[in-house]
Amino acid sequence: MRKFSIIVISFFMVQVLGFSQKIAVVDFRKIFESYKKTSDYDKILQEEQRKIKQEYKKRLEEIRKMRDSLEVLKKEEKEKKEKELQEKIKSLRKFERDKTLSLKKEFSDKMKEIRGDILKAISKYAEKKNIDFVLDKIAVLYQKSDADITQDIIEELNRSYKK
């Protein structure tokens, strides 16, 4: 709703008051998906997730083997091993919870960083080209084709991105 209000006020100022404003649009989603840093971070997170799953499976297999070995033990040994088994299960759950939270936080941090990069690139480009307003294409019903600066922003971001 806020975006819509800004758009309406901007067009009102341009049309009724005669202000001359330069307006451009971007496809934020396309920029996000085309930015090399996005795909690099995605690969990093997928690799981390793969390692976590691998470690989880290893620990789970260890628990299964331990559980299977319980049947052949004497009563005293069995009770001791069952306590050990419960601790391992508890540890596995904690591992899974901690790693999931850690991965979510890392994902969130990386997405904020990418979003910040994009917004900074848009601002820098708009200042350089004397553009007064840059709107997300999703909020615009019509624009001239030359008002879309999406590709320029993508090229600028990828040119300035260093791994």
C-alpha positions as CSV (number, residue, x, y, z in Angstrom):
1,M,0.0,0.0,0.0
2,R,2.9,2.4,0.8
3,K,4.5,1.8,-2.6
4,F,1.2,2.5,-4.3
5,S,0.8,5.8,-2.3
6,I,4.2,6.9,-3.3
7,I,3.5,6.1,-7.0
8,V,0.2,7.9,-6.9
9,I,1.8,11.0,-5.3
10,S,4.7,11.0,-7.7
11,F,2.4,10.8,-10.8
12,F,0.2,13.5,-9.3
13,M,3.2,15.8,-8.9
14,V,4.4,15.1,-12.4
15,Q,1.0,15.5,-14.1
16,V,-0.8,18.2,-12.1
17,L,2.0,20.3,-10.7
18,G,4.1,20.1,-13.8
19,F,7.2,18.8,-12.1
20,S,9.6,17.1,-14.4
21,Q,10.7,13.8,-12.8
22,K,12.7,11.1,-14.4
23,I,11.3,7.7,-13.4
24,A,12.8,4.3,-14.1
25,V,11.8,0.7,-13.3
26,V,13.7,-2.4,-12.4
27,D,12.8,-6.1,-12.1
28,F,14.2,-6.6,-8.6
29,R,13.6,-10.4,-8.8
30,K,15.5,-10.7,-12.1
31,I,18.4,-8.6,-10.8
32,F,18.5,-10.9,-7.7
33,E,18.5,-14.1,-9.8
34,S,21.1,-12.7,-12.3
35,Y,23.6,-11.4,-9.8
36,K,26.6,-13.7,-9.7
37,K,26.9,-13.4,-5.9
38,T,23.5,-14.9,-5.5
39,S,24.5,-18.1,-7.4
40,D,27.9,-18.2,-5.6
41,Y,26.2,-18.0,-2.2
42,D,23.6,-20.5,-3.2
43,K,26.4,-23.0,-4.1
44,I,28.1,-22.3,-0.7
45,L,24.9,-22.9,1.2
46,Q,24.1,-26.1,-0.7
47,E,27.6,-27.5,0.0
48,E,27.2,-26.6,3.7
49,Q,23.8,-28.3,3.7
50,R,25.2,-31.4,2.0
51,K,28.0,-31.6,4.7
52,I,25.4,-31.3,7.5
53,K,23.3,-34.1,6.0
54,Q,26.3,-36.3,5.6
55,E,27.3,-35.7,9.3
56,Y,23.7,-36.3,10.3
57,K,23.5,-39.6,8.4
58,K,26.8,-40.7,9.9
59,R,25.6,-40.0,13.5
60,L,22.3,-41.7,12.8
61,E,24.0,-44.8,11.5
62,E,26.1,-44.9,14.6
63,I,22.9,-44.8,16.7
64,R,21.3,-47.6,14.7
65,K,24.4,-49.8,15.1
66,M,24.4,-49.1,18.8
67,R,20.7,-49.9,19.1
68,D,21.2,-53.2,17.2
69,S,24.0,-54.2,19.5
70,L,21.8,-53.8,22.6
71,E,20.1,-57.1,22.0
72,V,23.2,-59.2,22.7
73,L,24.3,-57.5,25.9
74,K,23.7,-58.6,29.4
75,K,21.2,-56.7,31.6
76,E,23.7,-54.4,33.3
77,E,25.6,-53.6,30.2
78,K,22.4,-53.1,28.3
79,E,21.2,-50.5,30.8
80,K,24.5,-48.6,30.5
81,K,24.4,-48.7,26.7
82,E,20.7,-47.6,26.6
83,K,21.7,-44.5,28.6
84,E,24.5,-43.9,26.2
85,L,22.2,-44.4,23.3
86,Q,19.7,-41.8,24.8
87,E,22.5,-39.3,25.1
88,K,23.5,-39.9,21.5
89,I,19.9,-39.4,20.3
90,K,19.7,-36.2,22.4
91,S,23.0,-35.1,20.9
92,L,21.8,-35.8,17.3
93,R,18.6,-33.8,17.9
94,K,20.7,-30.9,19.2
95,F,23.0,-31.1,16.3
96,E,20.1,-31.1,13.8
97,R,18.5,-28.1,15.6
98,D,21.7,-26.1,15.9
99,K,22.8,-26.7,12.3
100,T,19.3,-25.8,11.0
101,L,19.2,-22.6,12.9
102,S,22.8,-21.8,11.9
103,L,22.1,-22.4,8.2
104,K,18.9,-20.3,8.3
105,K,20.8,-17.4,9.9
106,E,23.6,-17.7,7.4
107,F,21.0,-17.8,4.5
108,S,19.2,-14.7,5.9
109,D,22.5,-12.8,6.4
110,K,23.6,-13.5,2.8
111,M,20.2,-12.5,1.4
112,K,20.4,-9.2,3.3
113,E,23.9,-8.6,1.9
114,I,22.8,-9.3,-1.6
115,R,19.7,-7.1,-1.2
116,G,21.9,-4.3,0.1
117,D,24.3,-4.6,-2.8
118,I,21.4,-4.4,-5.3
119,L,19.9,-1.3,-3.5
120,K,23.3,0.4,-3.4
121,A,23.8,-0.3,-7.2
122,I,20.4,1.1,-8.0
123,S,21.0,4.2,-6.0
124,K,24.4,4.8,-7.5
125,Y,23.0,4.3,-11.0
126,A,20.1,6.6,-10.4
127,E,22.3,9.3,-9.1
128,K,24.7,9.0,-12.0
129,K,21.8,9.1,-14.5
130,N,19.8,11.8,-12.6
131,I,16.8,9.5,-12.1
132,D,14.4,10.8,-9.4
133,F,12.5,7.6,-8.8
134,V,13.2,3.9,-9.3
135,L,10.2,1.6,-8.9
136,D,10.0,-2.1,-8.8
137,K,8.4,-3.4,-12.0
138,I,5.9,-5.4,-10.0
139,A,4.2,-2.1,-8.9
140,V,4.1,-0.6,-12.4
141,L,1.2,-1.2,-14.8
142,Y,2.9,0.4,-17.8
143,Q,6.3,1.9,-18.7
144,K,8.2,2.7,-21.8
145,S,10.8,0.1,-22.7
146,D,13.6,2.6,-22.2
147,A,12.5,3.2,-18.6
148,D,13.6,-0.3,-17.6
149,I,17.1,-0.2,-16.2
150,T,17.2,-3.8,-15.0
151,Q,19.9,-5.0,-17.4
152,D,22.1,-2.0,-16.7
153,I,21.9,-2.8,-13.0
154,I,22.7,-6.5,-13.5
155,E,25.7,-5.6,-15.6
156,E,27.0,-3.1,-13.1
157,L,26.6,-5.5,-10.2
158,N,28.3,-8.4,-11.9
159,R,31.1,-6.1,-13.2
160,S,31.8,-4.9,-9.7
161,Y,31.4,-8.2,-8.0
162,K,34.6,-9.8,-6.8
163,K,34.5,-13.4,-5.4
